[in-house]
Structures are given as structure tokens and as C-alpha cells.
Amino acid sequence: MLWFGDCRDNLGIVMLQKGELNTAEMMFRRDLAIVEKVHGPEHTRVATTCINLGEVLLCKDDFANAEMQICKALNILEKGPRTSRGRLMLRLPGFSPGGKG
């Protein structure tokens, strides 16, 4: 079951890069449901998918829902190991460690 979630996440990234935002959103939402069920709602894998979904929502100008997903990811990452937090924070659109840039 997790393997299918990974495939959906990868397909979501491809669809996002192709500009197929509705398909990308669908893939990330399905992946999110799978990883939450498999790993639980506080796992860093959930945060990764929330970041991806948030990026799609930003591209769709759905700022309120994008913010909700990104905040969810940040809350998960603040509880997780430092290495996971740093790696995912660098993926946030417009984010720069230390607040510079």
C-alpha cells in the first residue's frame, strides 16, 4: 500500500512540473491519505506530501488551503528530527534558512 503512495507522490510531482495542477492535486491528496494511514498523522513523510500539496495549491492561487498544508507540515517538522526539518524547509517556495532571501 505504501508503494502506491510513493507512486502517487512521484506522479504528482511530474504533473506539477507539467502544469497539470488538478491532476497533481488529486495525486497528492490521495498520497496524503495513504501515508497518514500507514505512518500516522505526525510522520515526516506526511509533511513531505503536505509541502507538495501546498505547492500545487499555491500555483492554483488557493492561498488559504496552501497555507493550511504548509503550516501542517511545519508543525510536524518542528516535532521531528533536525535533519528532516532542515531538508524539507529548503523545499518551501521562497524559504531561505535563517530568514535571508
N, CA, C and O atoms as a DFTB+ gen file, in Angstrom:
404 C
 N C O
     1  1       0.830      -1.197       0.000
     2  2       0.000       0.000       0.000
     3  2       0.870       1.256       0.000
     4  3       0.552       2.221      -0.695
     5  1       1.952       1.262       0.758
     6  2       2.822       2.423       0.797
     7  2       3.461       2.662      -0.558
     8  3       3.637       3.812      -0.960
     9  1       3.810       1.603      -1.267
    10  2       4.423       1.740      -2.576
    11  2       3.520       2.537      -3.507
    12  3       4.003       3.366      -4.278
    13  1       2.205       2.292      -3.443
    14  2       1.266       3.045      -4.272
    15  2       1.275       4.517      -3.891
    16  3       1.143       5.384      -4.754
    17  1       1.431       4.804      -2.597
    18  2       1.522       6.190      -2.158
    19  2       2.750       6.863      -2.732
    20  3       2.680       8.009      -3.177
    21  1       3.882       6.161      -2.729
    22  2       5.099       6.727      -3.316
    23  2       4.912       7.003      -4.797
    24  3       5.362       8.033      -5.299
    25  1       4.254       6.096      -5.498
    26  2       3.998       6.297      -6.930
    27  2       3.119       7.519      -7.155
    28  3       3.369       8.310      -8.064
    29  1       2.090       7.671      -6.328
    30  2       1.205       8.836      -6.467
    31  2       1.975      10.119      -6.197
    32  3       1.776      11.116      -6.892
    33  1       2.846      10.108      -5.205
    34  2       3.646      11.286      -4.901
    35  2       4.537      11.631      -6.089
    36  3       4.624      12.795      -6.481
    37  1       5.197      10.632      -6.661
    38  2       6.073      10.870      -7.815
    39  2       5.270      11.358      -9.022
    40  3       5.705      12.264      -9.732
    41  1       4.104      10.762      -9.253
    42  2       3.253      11.217     -10.354
    43  2       2.761      12.642     -10.112
    44  3       2.649      13.435     -11.047
    45  1       2.474      12.955      -8.871
    46  2       2.057      14.312      -8.532
    47  2       3.131      15.330      -8.871
    48  3       2.832      16.409      -9.381
    49  1       4.378      14.987      -8.590
    50  2       5.496      15.884      -8.901
    51  2       5.611      16.078     -10.412
    52  3       5.810      17.197     -10.885
    53  1       5.484      14.985     -11.169
    54  2       5.544      15.081     -12.628
    55  2       4.404      15.951     -13.151
    56  3       4.623      16.805     -14.010
    57  1       3.187      15.743     -12.640
    58  2       2.040      16.525     -13.091
    59  2       2.210      18.002     -12.745
    60  3       1.839      18.873     -13.532
    61  1       2.768      18.284     -11.577
    62  2       3.031      19.667     -11.187
    63  2       4.017      20.309     -12.157
    64  3       3.812      21.439     -12.599
    65  1       5.077      19.595     -12.484
    66  2       6.081      20.130     -13.412
    67  2       5.509      20.337     -14.810
    68  3       5.944      21.235     -15.531
    69  1       4.542      19.516     -15.195
    70  2       3.898      19.661     -16.499
    71  2       2.809      20.732     -16.490
    72  3       2.275      21.093     -17.539
    73  1       2.487      21.234     -15.305
    74  2       1.445      22.248     -15.198
    75  2       0.041      21.682     -15.105
    76  3      -0.933      22.428     -15.212
    77  1      -0.083      20.378     -14.908
    78  2      -1.393      19.736     -14.771
    79  2      -1.778      19.749     -13.290
    80  3      -1.690      18.741     -12.589
    81  1      -2.202      20.913     -12.854
    82  2      -2.378      21.164     -11.422
    83  2      -3.509      20.365     -10.792
    84  3      -3.373      19.900      -9.661
    85  1      -4.625      20.193     -11.501
    86  2      -5.731      19.416     -10.920
    87  2      -5.337      17.961     -10.702
    88  3      -5.673      17.369      -9.677
    89  1      -4.626      17.387     -11.665
    90  2      -4.169      16.003     -11.525
    91  2      -3.133      15.896     -10.416
    92  3      -3.160      14.949      -9.629
    93  1      -2.222      16.858     -10.349
    94  2      -1.202      16.857      -9.293
    95  2      -1.864      16.937      -7.922
    96  3      -1.492      16.205      -7.005
    97  1      -2.839      17.823      -7.785
    98  2      -3.543      17.952      -6.507
    99  2      -4.202      16.638      -6.117
   100  3      -4.110      16.215      -4.964
   101  1      -4.872      15.984      -7.073
   102  2      -5.537      14.711      -6.808
   103  2      -4.513      13.663      -6.343
   104  3      -4.769      12.932      -5.386
   105  1      -3.369      13.591      -7.010
   106  2      -2.337      12.613      -6.643
   107  2      -1.819      12.866      -5.222
   108  3      -1.675      11.931      -4.434
   109  1      -1.542      14.129      -4.904
   110  2      -1.022      14.439      -3.574
   111  2      -2.058      14.208      -2.481
   112  3      -1.714      13.761      -1.387
   113  1      -3.309      14.504      -2.762
   114  2      -4.349      14.260      -1.756
   115  2      -4.516      12.758      -1.492
   116  3      -4.694      12.343      -0.347
   117  1      -4.458      11.959      -2.536
   118  2      -4.544      10.501      -2.352
   119  2      -3.314       9.971      -1.621
   120  3      -3.423       9.112      -0.746
   121  1      -2.148      10.488      -1.987
   122  2      -0.920      10.083      -1.303
   123  2      -0.983      10.454       0.173
   124  3      -0.572       9.673       1.031
   125  1      -1.495      11.641       0.468
   126  2      -1.612      12.083       1.857
   127  2      -2.486      11.134       2.667
   128  3      -2.141      10.782       3.795
   129  1      -3.608      10.719       2.102
   130  2      -4.494       9.781       2.802
   131  2      -3.782       8.463       3.087
   132  3      -3.956       7.877       4.155
   133  1      -2.986       8.003       2.136
   134  2      -2.269       6.734       2.311
   135  2      -1.186       6.854       3.376
   136  3      -1.113       6.021       4.279
   137  1      -0.344       7.885       3.281
   138  2       0.773       7.977       4.233
   139  2       0.291       8.280       5.644
   140  3       0.918       7.853       6.614
   141  1      -0.813       9.012       5.775
   142  2      -1.367       9.230       7.111
   143  2      -1.868       7.919       7.709
   144  3      -1.709       7.676       8.905
   145  1      -2.467       7.086       6.883
   146  2      -2.980       5.799       7.361
   147  2      -1.831       4.853       7.717
   148  3      -1.891       4.157       8.730
   149  1      -0.797       4.828       6.894
   150  2       0.319       3.901       7.103
   151  2       1.238       4.355       8.238
   152  3       1.607       3.558       9.101
   153  1       1.606       5.640       8.233
   154  2       2.611       6.145       9.182
   155  2       2.031       6.901      10.369
   156  3       2.711       7.080      11.379
   157  1       0.791       7.343      10.259
   158  2       0.213       8.204      11.279
   159  2       0.354       9.659      10.878
   160  3       1.194       9.993      10.042
   161  1      -0.465      10.535      11.466
   162  2      -0.544      11.924      11.019
   163  2       0.660      12.799      11.363
   164  3       0.763      13.918      10.860
   165  1       1.567      12.319      12.204
   166  2       2.701      13.142      12.644
   167  2       4.032      12.719      12.015
   168  3       5.088      13.161      12.466
   169  1       4.000      11.892      11.007
   170  2       5.231      11.383      10.382
   171  2       5.791      12.395       9.391
   172  3       5.036      13.130       8.754
   173  1       7.116      12.432       9.261
   174  2       7.740      13.377       8.336
   175  2       7.350      13.107       6.883
   176  3       7.391      14.025       6.064
   177  1       6.978      11.888       6.546
   178  2       6.516      11.581       5.190
   179  2       5.201      12.314       4.899
   180  3       4.950      12.725       3.766
   181  1       4.377      12.470       5.921
   182  2       3.150      13.255       5.788
   183  2       3.509      14.712       5.506
   184  3       2.882      15.360       4.668
   185  1       4.516      15.221       6.207
   186  2       4.956      16.602       5.994
   187  2       5.424      16.816       4.558
   188  3       5.130      17.849       3.956
   189  1       6.146      15.852       4.012
   190  2       6.616      15.958       2.627
   191  2       5.444      16.117       1.668
   192  3       5.469      16.974       0.784
   193  1       4.433      15.299       1.843
   194  2       3.273      15.366       0.965
   195  2       2.505      16.662       1.167
   196  3       1.988      17.230       0.205
   197  1       2.423      17.136       2.401
   198  2       1.752      18.418       2.656
   199  2       2.476      19.567       1.952
   200  3       1.838      20.473       1.416
   201  1       3.798      19.527       1.958
   202  2       4.577      20.544       1.249
   203  2       4.271      20.482      -0.243
   204  3       4.046      21.513      -0.876
   205  1       4.263      19.283      -0.799
   206  2       3.972      19.124      -2.227
   207  2       2.567      19.619      -2.566
   208  3       2.368      20.329      -3.551
   209  1       1.606      19.237      -1.744
   210  2       0.234      19.678      -1.960
   211  2       0.133      21.196      -1.816
   212  3      -0.550      21.855      -2.599
   213  1       0.807      21.738      -0.826
   214  2       0.813      23.185      -0.640
   215  2       1.379      23.918      -1.842
   216  3       0.886      24.985      -2.207
   217  1       2.405      23.358      -2.457
   218  2       2.984      23.985      -3.645
   219  2       1.984      24.011      -4.799
   220  3       1.872      25.012      -5.507
   221  1       1.261      22.912      -4.985
   222  2       0.229      22.873      -6.028
   223  2      -0.838      23.920      -5.746
   224  3      -1.251      24.651      -6.646
   225  1      -1.280      23.992      -4.507
   226  2      -2.325      24.948      -4.149
   227  2      -1.856      26.388      -4.332
   228  3      -2.643      27.251      -4.718
   229  1      -0.581      26.651      -4.057
   230  2      -0.030      27.985      -4.331
   231  2      -0.102      28.308      -5.818
   232  3      -0.462      29.420      -6.205
   233  1       0.242      27.331      -6.644
   234  2       0.190      27.526      -8.101
   235  2      -1.234      27.774      -8.577
   236  3      -1.446      28.432      -9.596
   237  1      -2.202      27.253      -7.845
   238  2      -3.617      27.441      -8.201
   239  2      -4.205      28.693      -7.541
   240  3      -5.407      28.940      -7.629
   241  1      -3.354      29.477      -6.883
   242  2      -3.777      30.694      -6.166
   243  2      -4.777      30.394      -5.049
   244  3      -5.589      31.246      -4.691
   245  1      -4.713      29.192      -4.508
   246  2      -5.555      28.803      -3.372
   247  2      -4.718      28.992      -2.107
   248  3      -4.282      28.031      -1.472
   249  1      -4.510      30.258      -1.768
   250  2      -3.556      30.603      -0.725
   251  2      -3.961      30.120       0.660
   252  3      -3.105      29.700       1.438
   253  1      -5.233      30.171       0.979
   254  2      -5.684      29.748       2.306
   255  2      -5.405      28.265       2.532
   256  3      -4.887      27.883       3.581
   257  1      -5.747      27.428       1.552
   258  2      -5.507      25.993       1.706
   259  2      -4.026      25.649       1.588
   260  3      -3.554      24.711       2.231
   261  1      -3.292      26.398       0.775
   262  2      -1.842      26.194       0.689
   263  2      -1.203      26.480       2.045
   264  3      -0.360      25.719       2.521
   265  1      -1.611      27.575       2.651
   266  2      -1.077      27.926       3.972
   267  2      -1.401      26.839       4.998
   268  3      -0.564      26.499       5.834
   269  1      -2.610      26.299       4.930
   270  2      -3.010      25.253       5.866
   271  2      -2.108      24.024       5.728
   272  3      -1.673      23.457       6.730
   273  1      -1.830      23.613       4.491
   274  2      -0.979      22.437       4.271
   275  2       0.465      22.700       4.703
   276  3       1.098      21.843       5.319
   277  1       0.973      23.867       4.383
   278  2       2.354      24.193       4.737
   279  2       2.501      24.318       6.250
   280  3       3.500      23.869       6.813
   281  1       1.523      24.921       6.910
   282  2       1.561      25.007       8.378
   283  2       1.482      23.618       9.014
   284  3       2.148      23.349      10.014
   285  1       0.675      22.749       8.438
   286  2       0.589      21.368       8.936
   287  2       1.960      20.700       8.847
   288  3       2.400      20.030       9.781
   289  1       2.628      20.894       7.706
   290  2       3.962      20.317       7.530
   291  2       4.950      20.889       8.541
   292  3       5.733      20.146       9.134
   293  1       4.917      22.188       8.738
   294  2       5.840      22.823       9.679
   295  2       5.613      22.325      11.105
   296  3       6.569      22.102      11.847
   297  1       4.350      22.150      11.486
   298  2       4.047      21.624      12.828
   299  2       4.606      20.220      13.008
   300  3       5.137      19.894      14.070
   301  1       4.490      19.391      11.982
   302  2       5.042      18.036      12.049
   303  2       6.560      18.096      12.154
   304  3       7.162      17.393      12.966
   305  1       7.174      18.937      11.330
   306  2       8.632      19.008      11.283
   307  2       9.242      19.569      12.560
   308  3      10.347      19.185      12.944
   309  1       8.533      20.467      13.213
   310  2       9.044      21.012      14.470
   311  2       9.160      19.933      15.540
   312  3       9.962      20.061      16.465
   313  1       8.373      18.882      15.422
   314  2       8.413      17.779      16.387
   315  2       9.415      16.703      15.977
   316  3       9.791      15.858      16.789
   317  1       9.850      16.737      14.704
   318  2      10.704      15.682      14.180
   319  2      12.182      15.970      14.342
   320  3      12.566      16.993      14.909
   321  1      13.013      15.061      13.840
   322  2      14.462      15.230      13.935
   323  2      14.938      16.427      13.128
   324  3      14.340      16.776      12.111
   325  1      15.994      17.042      13.577
   326  2      16.544      18.249      12.938
   327  2      16.865      18.013      11.463
   328  3      16.610      18.893      10.641
   329  1      17.413      16.862      11.107
   330  2      17.792      16.617       9.715
   331  2      16.579      16.632       8.798
   332  3      16.661      17.160       7.689
   333  1      15.465      16.071       9.228
   334  2      14.248      16.091       8.411
   335  2      13.731      17.509       8.271
   336  3      13.322      17.921       7.186
   337  1      13.746      18.257       9.365
   338  2      13.235      19.621       9.350
   339  2      14.018      20.468       8.355
   340  3      13.418      21.166       7.538
   341  1      15.325      20.421       8.408
   342  2      16.144      21.228       7.512
   343  2      15.972      20.846       6.063
   344  3      15.885      21.719       5.199
   345  1      15.921      19.574       5.781
   346  2      15.803      19.096       4.406
   347  2      14.483      19.555       3.778
   348  3      14.472      19.981       2.624
   349  1      13.381      19.476       4.512
   350  2      12.093      19.857       3.950
   351  2      11.896      21.363       3.924
   352  3      11.243      21.879       3.017
   353  1      12.437      22.072       4.887
   354  2      12.277      23.518       4.907
   355  2      12.891      24.144       3.668
   356  3      12.386      25.146       3.162
   357  1      13.963      23.567       3.181
   358  2      14.613      24.103       1.991
   359  2      13.738      23.974       0.756
   360  3      13.967      24.672      -0.231
   361  1      12.741      23.099       0.788
   362  2      11.847      22.885      -0.352
   363  2      10.685      23.882      -0.365
   364  3       9.981      23.990      -1.369
   365  1      10.479      24.598       0.717
   366  2       9.358      25.549       0.750
   367  2       9.607      26.669      -0.246
   368  3      10.701      27.231      -0.282
   369  1       8.615      26.999      -1.049
   370  2       8.781      28.099      -2.010
   371  2       9.103      29.405      -1.287
   372  3       8.381      29.824      -0.382
   373  1      10.184      30.032      -1.695
   374  2      10.579      31.326      -1.115
   375  2      11.218      31.244       0.249
   376  3      11.497      32.278       0.856
   377  1      11.463      30.033       0.758
   378  2      12.051      29.901       2.092
   379  2      13.559      29.871       1.993
   380  3      14.133      29.229       1.114
   381  1      14.180      30.570       2.901
   382  2      15.630      30.550       2.998
   383  2      15.998      30.377       4.461
   384  3      15.498      31.128       5.299
   385  1      16.853      29.417       4.805
   386  2      17.248      29.226       6.191
   387  2      17.807      30.508       6.781
   388  3      18.561      31.222       6.121
   389  1      17.445      30.800       8.002
   390  2      17.941      31.986       8.676
   391  2      17.193      33.258       8.295
   392  3      17.534      34.347       8.757
   393  1      16.178      33.118       7.453
   394  2      15.374      34.274       7.084
   395  2      16.013      35.205       6.080
   396  3      15.531      36.323       5.899
   397  1      17.079      34.786       5.421
   398  2      17.758      35.644       4.444
   399  2      17.374      35.205       3.042
   400  3      17.588      34.054       2.663
   401  1      16.810      36.118       2.278
   402  2      16.496      35.824       0.881
   403  2      15.124      35.372       0.735
   404  3      14.686      35.079      -0.378
